[in-house]
Amino acid sequence: MTKNLLLEIGLEEIPAHIVGPSSLQLVERTKNFLNENRLTYDEIVPFSTPRRLAVIVKNLADKQADIEESSKGPAKKIALDSEGQWSKAAIGFARGQGVSVEEIYFKEIKGIDYVHVDKFIAGKPAKEILVHLDKVITSMSFPVSMKWSSYHLNYIRPIHWITAMLDEEIIPFSLLDIQTSNTTRGHRFLGKDLSLSTALDYEAALEKEFVIADSAKRKNRIVSQIQTIAETHQWQITIVPDLLEEINNLIEYPTTFYGTFNKEYLNIPKEILITSMRDHQRYIDVADQKGNLLPYFISVRNGNAEYIETVVKGNEKVLTARLDDGKFFYEEDKKITIEECVEQLKQVTFHEQIGSVSDKMQRVRSFAQVIGTTVGLSVEELTSLDRAAAIYKFDLVTNVVGEFPELQGIMGEKYALLQGESAAVATAIREHYLPISSDGELPQTTIGAVLAIADKLESVMSFFAIGKIPTGSNDPYALRRQTFGIVRIIEKQNWFFPFGTLRKELLQSLLTSPKNLVQGYEQSSKEVIDFVKARLHQLLRNEDIRYDVIDAALHSNQEDLIEIVKASRILEKHLQDNTFKPTIEALTRVLNLAKKNKELLTDFSPVVDESLFETLSEKQLAAHIEKIEDRFYQLDSEEKYQALKSLQPVIDAFFDENMVMADNEAIRNNRLALLKKIAQLTLSFASVDELIVK
C-alpha cells in the first residue's frame, strides 16, 4: 500500500537566485532521507516560489522494507574454546547482532568455517519515520543564512509555517516554535490561509489562492503571456534565460503587461537602455522586426490584472527616472577626454599591495607587446595593441560605468569611437574582459585576444606575487576563471605560447615595478606555471580526455601550451590502436632507464660513437633516430606520434640483442646516449610513462 507525502517549508521571501538551487537541494535531501530509512517511492515532485519550498513524494511505501540478512562473525576456532563451549568472542558477536548463541551456525568460506547468524528486521510504519522530517529541513545549507529571534538555527530566511501531510493525515513534529499542520498560505496580498484535505490537493488549492507553486508551470505561463503581447504588436523580443529565471523566482502569480517610455531616450546607446530595463528593472526590452529598439517594455506583475493600469504607470515612472539618469551621465561623459580619464586612473586603487589601475595598465602594456610579438602580430596590429593597452581601462571612471558597472568595456568601445580611436582599438577595449564566465564568449579579434590574455595574466601573476593564491573553493579574485579564459583564448587562436620562457620575457619587459612585486614574481614562478597547467587539465577534462593522457602531456618537457593540448588529443585518439600498447611500453622502457640514469636527462647533447657498436640492432636504432631527429621538432603532433611509433620495433630489437648496462664503460655510455636521444624526443611530446596501458 502506498501514500503521498507533502512537505512544505513556508518562509519569508527568498532571494531569487537562491530559490532554484534550494528547491533542487530539498529534493536531494528528501531523497537521501527516504533512502536511508528504506522507504520506497515513485517520484519526488518539487514546488517553489519566493515564499515556499515544497516536495510531494508520490506513492510512498506505508512501511519500511524488511531486512533479511546473514552476518558473518569470527572463525570457528575462535568462536569455540578447547572444550567446545562458546567463547566470549562468539557470545559478544551474537549479542551485538541481537540474537542468542543458539541461532549461530557455521558456514565455510575458502576452506574456513565462520560463525553466521540470520537476522530479520521488520520495517517500521512510514508514519514513525516521517516524524523525523525536521532533519531534512535543518540539514539544508545556503550560500548566505541568518538567525532570528533567540533561535540558534541558521537559515536562508525565517521559517513561518511547515505543512507536513501523509495523504489526509498530518505528520506531527515541531521545529523551533512551529508545529506542523495541514495549513498553507496563499498569495501574500490576494490569497488567504487554507487547510488541505489531502496532500495531493496542494497544487490546485494554492492556485485558487493565486499561487502557481510549480516553478516550471509558472515559467511557461510567463513566457506564453510575453509571447502573446509580442505577437499582438508584432514585436521582436529576446527572453534572456537568466532574466526569466529571476523573474520567475520573484513572483507567485504572474500577470504580464507592457509599458512605454519617451522615444527621445532611443538617442542614447541601446546598451544603457537595455541594461536599465533588464538588469535594474527586470523588464523585457522590445524591438521591431528589423531588430531596432522600440520605446516599449514588457514586465511581469506578482498578482492578477486588477488595477493593472496603475501598475503600468508606476513602472513607466520608475523606468523614466532611470533613463533620465542614463541620458544625463552619457551626455556628461562626452564632455571629458580619454586622456583625462586615464589620468584619473592613477588615483583608483586596483589593490593596495599591487598598486593603482594605472600601474596595472603600464604592466599590461608591456606584457601585451611581448605576447603580441610572440604570437605573430603584424607591426600595424602591434601599434593598435599598444594604443589599446595604454587606455583600455579609461571607462572605469566614466559616469555611465559608475552607475551601470555591467557596461564596463562596452561603453569604453563606444566612447573610444566617439573620440576618434580606430575600430581595432575600440573593439579590443571591449573584448579584453572576455570571457566573463568559464564558458563565455571569447574575443573575436587578435588584438582583443592578446589584450585579454595580457590583462588576465598580469592579474594572476601579481596576485600570486603577493601571496593571494586560491585555496580550495576560495578564489576572491576569480583567478581560476581568468586563467581558464587565457587557456581557452590560446586554444581558439592556436597560438604558439611557450609559457615558461614567455613568463621570463614578460618580467624583463617591466622597466619599473615595486620591489615587492618583482621579488614575488620570481618566487611564485613555479606556482603560476602549475596553476596555468591545472587550467589546461580542466580544458582537456571537459573534452573527456583520460586523466593519465592529460598527465602524460602536462609532464612533458614541452613549454608550448597549444602543443600540450594537441599531444593530449593525439594520444587520446590512438588509445584503442593495436600498436598503442607496444609503442608506449617500448618508449616507457627507455624513459625508465633514463630516469635511473638522471644524467641522461641533463646532458642535452649526447654523443653517439658508431665505432663502439657491437650489434646490427644498435646500428639500426642509431640510423632510425638520425632519420627522425633532425626534423622531429618541426613536425605536427600527429606526425610526432607516428615518428615515435616507428621507433618501437627497433627499440624492441635493441633491447632483445643488447645489454645496456654493459661492463665496458664506453659501450655502456654509448648505448645510454642512444637511449637519451629517444628520451629527449619522447619527453618533448609526452611523458608516456604516465600512461596506463593494459
C-alpha positions in Angstrom: 0.0 0.0 0.0 1.3 3.5 -0.9 0.5 7.0 0.1 1.5 10.6 -0.9 3.7 12.8 1.2 3.7 16.6 1.2 6.3 18.7 2.9 6.3 22.5 2.6 8.6 25.0 4.3 7.0 28.4 4.4 9.4 31.3 4.6 9.9 35.0 4.2 10.8 36.0 0.6 13.9 34.1 -0.5 16.4 35.9 -2.8 15.5 35.0 -6.4 18.9 33.4 -7.3 18.7 31.0 -4.3 15.1 29.7 -5.0 16.0 27.3 -7.8 19.1 25.7 -6.2 17.3 25.4 -2.8 14.4 23.6 -4.4 16.8 21.1 -6.0 18.5 20.7 -2.7 15.3 19.9 -0.9 14.5 17.2 -3.4 18.0 15.7 -2.8 17.8 15.9 1.0 14.3 14.3 0.9 15.6 11.5 -1.4 18.5 10.8 0.9 16.3 10.7 4.0 13.9 8.3 2.4 16.6 6.0 1.0 18.5 5.9 4.3 15.2 4.9 6.0 14.4 2.3 3.4 11.2 4.0 2.3 10.5 3.4 -1.4 8.6 5.8 -3.7 7.9 6.5 -7.3 8.9 10.1 -7.7 9.6 13.4 -5.8 7.9 16.4 -7.4 9.4 19.8 -6.4 7.5 23.1 -5.9 9.0 26.5 -5.2 8.1 30.2 -5.0 9.8 33.1 -3.2 7.8 32.2 -0.1 7.9 28.4 -0.1 10.0 25.3 -0.8 8.0 22.1 -1.1 8.0 18.5 -2.3 5.3 15.9 -2.9 6.6 12.3 -2.8 4.2 10.1 -4.8 3.4 6.5 -4.0 5.5 6.4 -0.8 5.5 2.9 0.8 3.5 2.9 4.0 6.3 1.0 5.8 10.0 0.4 5.7 11.3 -2.5 3.7 12.0 -5.6 5.9 15.6 -6.6 6.3 16.7 -10.2 5.9 20.5 -10.6 6.1 23.2 -13.0 7.1 26.0 -11.6 9.3 29.5 -13.1 9.4 31.4 -13.4 12.7 34.7 -14.9 13.9 36.2 -18.1 12.7 35.0 -21.3 14.3 38.3 -21.9 16.0 37.9 -18.5 17.8 34.2 -19.0 18.4 34.6 -22.2 20.3 37.0 -22.8 23.2 39.0 -26.0 23.8 36.0 -27.6 25.5 33.7 -26.8 22.6 31.9 -24.1 24.5 31.0 -20.7 23.1 33.9 -18.2 23.6 33.4 -14.6 24.7 34.0 -13.6 21.1 31.0 -15.7 19.9 28.8 -14.6 22.7 29.7 -10.9 22.1 29.1 -11.3 18.4 25.6 -12.8 19.0 24.7 -10.1 21.5 25.8 -7.4 19.0 23.5 -8.9 16.4 20.6 -9.0 18.8 20.3 -12.8 18.8 21.2 -15.7 21.1 24.1 -18.1 20.6 21.5 -20.8 19.8 20.9 -19.1 16.5 24.6 -19.4 15.4 25.5 -21.6 12.6 28.8 -22.2 10.7 29.4 -21.5 7.0 32.6 -22.4 5.1 34.4 -19.6 3.2 37.5 -20.5 1.3 38.0 -23.7 3.4 37.5 -22.0 6.8 34.3 -22.2 8.9 33.0 -18.9 10.2 30.2 -18.0 12.6 27.0 -16.7 10.9 23.6 -15.6 12.1 20.5 -14.8 10.2 18.6 -11.6 11.1 15.1 -10.4 10.2 14.3 -6.8 11.0 10.7 -5.9 10.4 10.2 -2.5 8.7 8.6 0.3 10.8 5.5 2.1 9.6 6.3 5.2 7.5 4.5 7.4 10.0 7.0 6.5 12.7 9.9 7.5 10.3 8.4 10.7 8.9 8.1 12.4 12.2 11.8 13.0 11.8 11.4 15.0 8.6 12.6 18.0 10.6 16.1 16.6 9.9 15.5 17.2 6.2 14.7 20.9 6.9 17.6 21.5 9.2 20.1 19.7 7.0 19.8 22.2 4.2 22.6 24.7 3.6 22.7 28.0 1.8 25.3 30.5 0.4 24.0 33.0 3.0 21.9 32.5 6.0 20.5 34.4 9.0 19.3 33.9 12.6 16.2 35.4 14.0 14.7 35.9 17.5 16.6 33.9 20.1 16.8 30.7 17.9 20.1 29.1 17.1 19.1 27.8 13.7 20.8 29.4 10.7 18.5 29.5 7.6 18.1 31.4 4.4 15.1 33.3 5.8 12.9 32.9 8.9 10.5 29.9 8.8 6.8 30.9 9.3 5.0 27.6 8.7 5.5 23.9 8.0 3.0 21.8 6.2 3.5 18.1 6.5 0.9 15.5 5.4 0.7 11.8 4.5 -2.4 11.7 2.4 -5.0 13.2 4.7 -3.1 12.8 7.9 -0.8 15.5 9.5 2.7 14.3 10.2 3.3 15.6 13.7 6.7 17.2 14.5 7.9 20.7 15.5 10.8 22.9 14.6 11.6 26.0 16.7 8.2 27.1 17.9 6.4 25.9 14.7 4.1 22.9 14.8 3.4 21.1 11.6 -0.2 21.3 10.2 -2.3 20.8 7.1 -2.4 24.6 6.6 -0.6 26.5 3.9 -0.7 30.2 2.8 -1.9 31.7 -0.4 -0.6 34.8 -2.2 0.6 37.4 0.3 -2.0 40.1 -0.9 -4.5 38.2 -2.9 -4.8 34.9 -1.2 -5.6 33.6 2.3 -4.6 30.7 4.5 -6.1 27.4 3.6 -6.4 23.9 5.0 -5.7 21.0 2.8 -7.9 17.9 2.9 -5.1 15.7 1.4 -1.5 16.0 0.2 -2.4 15.9 -3.5 -4.8 18.9 -3.1 -1.7 21.1 -2.6 -1.1 22.5 -6.1 -4.7 23.0 -7.2 -5.7 24.5 -3.8 -2.9 27.0 -3.9 -3.7 28.1 -7.5 -7.2 29.1 -6.2 -5.4 31.4 -3.8 -3.2 33.0 -6.5 -0.1 30.8 -6.1 1.3 28.8 -9.0 3.5 26.5 -6.9 5.0 24.5 -9.8 8.0 26.6 -10.9 8.1 25.1 -14.5 4.3 25.9 -15.0 4.8 29.4 -13.7 7.7 30.0 -16.1 5.7 28.6 -19.0 2.8 30.9 -18.2 5.2 33.9 -18.1 6.7 33.0 -21.5 3.3 32.4 -23.0 1.9 35.8 -21.8 5.0 37.6 -23.0 4.8 36.0 -26.5 1.1 36.9 -26.7 1.9 40.5 -26.2 4.8 40.4 -28.6 2.7 38.7 -31.3 -0.2 41.1 -30.8 2.1 44.1 -31.5 4.4 42.4 -34.0 7.4 43.0 -31.7 10.6 41.1 -31.6 11.7 40.1 -28.1 14.7 38.3 -26.6 14.0 36.4 -23.4 17.3 36.0 -21.6 17.2 32.7 -19.7 18.9 34.1 -16.5 16.4 37.1 -16.5 13.5 34.8 -17.0 14.7 32.6 -14.1 15.0 35.6 -11.9 11.5 36.9 -12.8 10.0 33.5 -12.2 11.5 33.3 -8.7 10.3 36.7 -7.7 6.6 36.1 -8.2 3.9 33.6 -7.2 1.2 34.5 -9.6 2.3 36.1 -12.9 0.4 38.7 -14.9 2.3 40.2 -17.8 1.9 43.8 -19.1 3.6 46.3 -21.3 4.5 49.9 -20.8 6.2 52.7 -22.8 8.8 55.4 -22.5 9.7 58.6 -24.4 11.3 57.8 -27.7 13.9 60.5 -27.2 15.7 58.1 -25.0 16.4 55.9 -28.1 19.1 58.5 -29.0 21.4 57.2 -26.2 23.3 53.9 -26.7 20.9 51.0 -26.6 23.1 49.2 -24.1 22.2 51.8 -21.5 18.5 51.3 -22.2 18.7 47.5 -22.2 20.8 47.4 -19.0 18.3 49.8 -17.3 15.4 47.6 -18.3 16.9 44.1 -17.9 19.4 44.4 -15.1 17.8 47.2 -13.0 14.1 46.8 -13.6 13.9 43.2 -14.8 11.9 44.2 -17.9 11.9 42.6 -21.3 13.1 45.0 -24.0 11.3 45.3 -27.3 12.4 45.6 -30.9 10.8 45.9 -34.3 11.0 43.3 -37.0 14.4 44.7 -38.1 15.8 44.5 -34.6 15.6 48.2 -33.8 14.9 49.0 -30.2 11.4 50.4 -29.6 10.2 52.7 -26.8 8.3 49.9 -25.0 9.0 47.3 -22.3 7.3 44.1 -21.0 7.1 43.3 -17.3 5.5 40.8 -15.0 3.4 41.6 -12.0 3.2 39.4 -8.9 -0.6 39.3 -8.9 -3.7 39.5 -11.1 -4.8 42.0 -13.6 -6.8 44.2 -11.3 -5.7 47.9 -11.3 -3.1 46.9 -13.9 -3.2 50.4 -15.4 -1.9 51.9 -12.2 0.9 49.3 -12.1 1.8 50.2 -15.7 2.1 53.9 -14.9 4.2 53.2 -11.8 6.6 51.1 -13.7 6.8 53.7 -16.5 7.6 56.4 -14.0 10.4 54.3 -12.4 11.9 53.5 -15.7 11.8 57.1 -16.9 13.8 58.2 -13.8 16.4 55.5 -14.5 16.7 56.5 -18.2 16.9 60.2 -17.2 20.0 59.3 -15.2 21.4 57.3 -18.0 21.0 60.1 -20.5 22.4 62.7 -18.2 25.5 60.6 -17.4 26.1 59.8 -21.1 26.0 63.5 -22.0 28.3 64.4 -19.2 30.8 61.6 -20.3 31.0 63.0 -23.8 32.5 66.2 -22.3 35.6 64.5 -20.9 38.6 63.1 -22.9 40.1 59.7 -22.8 43.4 61.2 -21.6 41.6 62.9 -18.6 40.1 59.5 -17.7 43.4 57.7 -17.9 45.0 60.4 -15.7 42.2 59.8 -13.1 43.1 56.1 -13.0 46.3 56.9 -11.1 44.0 57.7 -8.2 42.0 54.4 -8.5 43.4 51.6 -6.4 43.5 48.2 -8.1 44.8 46.5 -4.9 46.7 48.1 -2.1 49.7 45.8 -2.4 49.7 45.9 -6.2 49.1 49.5 -7.0 46.7 51.6 -8.9 44.7 50.7 -12.1 47.2 53.0 -13.9 50.1 50.9 -12.6 48.4 47.7 -13.8 47.8 49.2 -17.2 51.5 50.0 -17.6 52.5 46.4 -16.9 49.8 45.1 -19.2 51.0 47.4 -21.9 54.5 45.8 -21.6 53.0 42.3 -21.4 50.8 42.9 -24.5 53.8 43.8 -26.7 55.8 40.7 -25.7 52.8 38.4 -26.2 51.8 40.1 -29.4 55.3 39.7 -30.9 55.4 36.0 -29.7 52.1 35.1 -31.4 53.0 36.8 -34.6 51.0 40.1 -34.7 51.9 42.4 -37.6 53.6 45.8 -37.0 50.2 47.5 -37.6 48.5 45.2 -35.1 51.2 45.8 -32.5 50.7 49.6 -32.9 46.9 49.3 -32.4 47.5 46.9 -29.5 49.9 49.4 -27.8 47.3 52.2 -28.1 44.5 50.0 -26.7 46.7 48.8 -23.8 47.5 52.4 -23.0 43.9 53.4 -22.5 41.8 50.2 -22.1 40.5 50.8 -18.6 39.6 54.5 -19.1 35.8 54.0 -18.9 36.0 52.8 -15.3 35.9 56.5 -14.2 33.1 57.5 -16.5 29.6 58.3 -15.1 27.7 55.7 -17.0 30.0 52.9 -15.9 29.8 54.2 -12.3 26.1 53.9 -12.5 26.0 50.7 -14.7 29.1 48.7 -13.8 27.8 45.9 -16.2 28.7 48.2 -19.1 32.5 48.5 -18.5 34.3 47.8 -21.7 31.1 48.2 -23.7 31.0 51.9 -23.0 34.7 52.0 -23.4 34.3 50.9 -27.0 31.6 53.5 -27.7 33.4 56.4 -26.1 36.7 55.4 -27.9 34.9 55.5 -31.3 33.3 58.8 -30.4 36.7 60.3 -29.7 38.3 59.1 -33.0 40.0 55.9 -31.9 40.2 53.2 -34.6 37.7 50.3 -34.7 40.5 47.9 -33.8 41.4 49.8 -30.6 37.8 50.3 -29.6 36.9 46.6 -30.1 40.0 45.5 -28.1 38.8 47.7 -25.2 35.5 45.8 -25.1 37.0 42.4 -25.8 39.7 42.5 -23.1 37.0 41.5 -20.5 36.1 38.3 -22.4 35.4 35.6 -21.5 33.3 36.8 -18.5 32.4 33.2 -17.5 34.1 29.9 -17.8 32.2 29.1 -21.0 31.5 32.6 -22.1 32.1 34.3 -25.4 35.8 34.7 -26.5 37.4 37.7 -28.2 37.0 37.6 -31.9 39.9 39.9 -32.9 43.6 39.1 -32.5 44.3 42.4 -30.8 41.4 41.9 -28.3 42.6 38.4 -27.6 46.1 39.5 -26.9 44.9 42.3 -24.6 42.6 39.9 -22.8 45.5 37.5 -22.2 47.8 40.3 -21.0 45.3 41.8 -18.6 44.3 38.4 -17.1 47.9 37.1 -16.9 49.1 40.3 -15.2 46.3 39.8 -12.6 47.2 36.2 -12.0 51.0 36.9 -11.7 50.5 40.0 -9.5 48.1 38.3 -7.0 50.4 35.3 -6.8 53.3 37.6 -6.3 51.7 39.0 -3.1 50.6 35.5 -1.9 46.9 35.8 -2.9 46.8 32.2 -4.2 43.5 30.5 -4.5 43.0 27.7 -2.0 40.2 25.1 -2.1 37.0 26.9 -3.1 38.4 30.3 -2.0 39.2 32.4 -5.1 38.1 36.0 -4.3 39.8 37.5 -7.4 38.5 34.9 -9.8 42.0 33.9 -10.8 40.9 30.4 -11.9 38.3 31.8 -14.2 40.7 34.3 -15.6 43.4 31.7 -16.2 40.9 29.3 -17.8 39.9 32.2 -20.1 43.6 32.6 -21.1 43.8 28.9 -21.9 40.6 29.0 -23.9 41.7 32.0 -25.9 45.1 30.5 -26.8 43.5 27.2 -27.8 40.9 29.0 -30.0 43.6 31.1 -31.7 46.0 28.1 -32.0 48.9 30.4 -30.9 52.5 29.4 -30.1 52.7 30.1 -26.4 55.8 28.8 -24.6 54.7 29.9 -21.2 57.9 29.3 -19.1 60.1 31.2 -21.5 57.4 33.8 -22.2 57.0 34.5 -18.5 60.6 35.4 -18.2 60.4 37.8 -21.1 57.3 39.4 -19.6 59.2 40.2 -16.4 62.2 41.5 -18.4 59.8 43.9 -20.2 58.9 45.7 -16.9 61.2 48.7 -16.7 59.9 49.8 -13.3 57.8 47.9 -10.8 57.6 47.8 -6.9 60.4 45.7 -5.4 57.9 43.5 -3.5 56.2 42.6 -6.8 59.5 41.9 -8.7 60.5 39.5 -5.9 57.1 38.0 -5.7 57.1 37.4 -9.5 60.3 35.4 -9.2 59.4 33.5 -6.1 55.9 32.5 -7.4 57.2 31.3 -10.8 56.5 27.6 -10.3 53.1 28.2 -8.6 52.0 30.3 -11.6 53.1 27.7 -14.2 51.4 24.9 -12.2 48.3 27.0 -11.9 48.1 27.5 -15.7 48.7 23.8 -16.3 45.9 23.0 -13.9 43.5 25.0 -16.1 44.9 23.2 -19.1 44.0 20.0 -17.3 40.4 21.4 -16.8 40.1 22.3 -20.5 41.1 18.7 -21.6 38.9 17.0 -19.0 36.0 19.0 -20.4 36.7 17.0 -23.6 36.6 13.7 -21.7 40.3 13.0 -22.3 41.6 10.4 -19.8 43.5 11.7 -16.7 46.6 9.7 -17.4 46.7 11.0 -21.0 46.5 14.6 -19.7 49.2 14.0 -17.1 51.5 12.5 -19.8 51.2 15.6 -21.9 51.4 18.1 -19.0 54.6 16.4 -17.6 56.4 16.5 -20.9 59.3 18.9 -21.5 57.0 20.9 -23.8 56.6 24.6 -23.0 54.1 25.5 -25.7 50.6 25.3 -24.2 48.9 24.6 -27.5 51.3 21.7 -28.2 50.4 20.2 -24.8 46.8 20.3 -25.8 47.4 18.8 -29.2 49.6 16.0 -27.7 46.7 15.1 -25.3 44.2 14.9 -28.1 46.6 12.8 -30.3 47.3 10.3 -27.5 43.5 10.0 -26.7 42.8 9.4 -30.4 45.2 6.4 -30.6 44.4 4.8 -27.3 42.5 1.9 -29.0 45.0 1.3 -31.7 46.6 -2.2 -31.7 50.0 -0.6 -31.9 49.5 1.8 -29.0 50.3 -0.6 -26.1 53.6 -1.9 -27.6 54.7 1.6 -28.7 54.1 3.0 -25.2 55.7 0.1 -23.5 58.9 0.4 -25.6 59.1 4.2 -25.1 58.4 3.7 -21.3 61.2 1.2 -21.0 63.6 3.9 -22.5 62.3 6.6 -20.1 62.6 4.3 -17.1 66.3 3.7 -17.9 66.7 7.4 -18.4 65.2 8.2 -15.0 67.5 5.7 -13.3 70.5 7.4 -15.0 69.5 11.1 -14.4 72.5 12.4 -16.3 70.7 11.3 -19.4 68.1 14.0 -18.9 70.6 16.8 -18.0 73.1 16.3 -20.8 71.4 17.9 -23.8 73.9 16.9 -26.5 74.5 13.1 -26.2 77.3 12.0 -28.5 77.0 8.5 -30.1 80.2 6.8 -31.3 79.3 4.4 -34.1 82.7 2.7 -33.8 81.5 1.3 -30.4 78.5 -0.5 -31.9 78.7 -4.3 -31.4 75.4 -5.4 -33.0 73.3 -4.7 -36.0 70.3 -3.6 -33.8 72.5 -0.8 -32.4 73.3 0.5 -35.9 69.7 0.2 -37.0 68.4 2.1 -33.9 71.0 4.8 -34.4 70.1 5.2 -38.1 66.4 5.4 -37.3 67.0 8.0 -34.6 69.1 10.1 -37.0 66.4 9.8 -39.7 63.7 11.4 -37.5 65.5 13.7 -35.0 66.6 16.4 -37.5 63.0 17.2 -38.5 61.2 16.0 -35.3 60.6 19.4 -33.8 59.1 20.8 -37.0 56.5 18.0 -37.2 52.9 18.4 -36.0 51.6 16.4 -33.1 50.2 13.6 -35.2 53.5 13.3 -37.2 55.5 13.2 -33.9 53.4 10.4 -32.6 53.9 8.4 -35.8 57.6 9.1 -35.7 57.8 7.8 -32.1 55.6 4.8 -33.0 58.1 3.9 -35.8 60.8 3.5 -33.2 59.0 0.7 -31.4 60.3 -2.3 -33.4 63.9 -1.1 -33.5 63.8 -0.3 -29.7 62.5 -3.8 -29.0 65.2 -5.4 -31.2 67.8 -3.3 -29.5 66.7 -4.5 -26.0 66.5 -8.1 -27.2 70.0 -8.1 -28.5 71.9 -5.8 -26.2 72.7 -5.4 -22.5 72.5 -1.7 -22.0 74.4 -1.6 -18.7 77.4 -3.5 -20.2 80.6 -3.9 -18.2 82.6 -1.9 -20.7 82.0 1.7 -19.6 82.5 3.2 -23.1 80.0 0.8 -24.6 77.5 1.3 -21.8 77.7 5.1 -22.1 77.3 4.9 -25.8 74.2 2.8 -25.5 72.8 5.2 -22.8 73.5 8.1 -25.2 71.4 6.4 -27.8 68.5 5.9 -25.3 68.9 9.5 -24.2 68.2 10.7 -27.7 65.0 8.8 -27.7 64.1 10.0 -24.2 64.5 13.6 -25.3 62.4 13.2 -28.4 59.7 11.4 -26.4 59.6 13.8 -23.5 59.3 16.8 -25.9 56.0 15.2 -26.9 54.7 13.5 -23.7 55.9 11.7 -20.6 54.4 8.5 -21.8 55.5 6.6 -18.7 52.5 8.3 -17.1 50.1 6.3 -19.4 48.2 3.3 -18.1 48.4 0.6 -20.8 46.8 -2.9 -20.3 
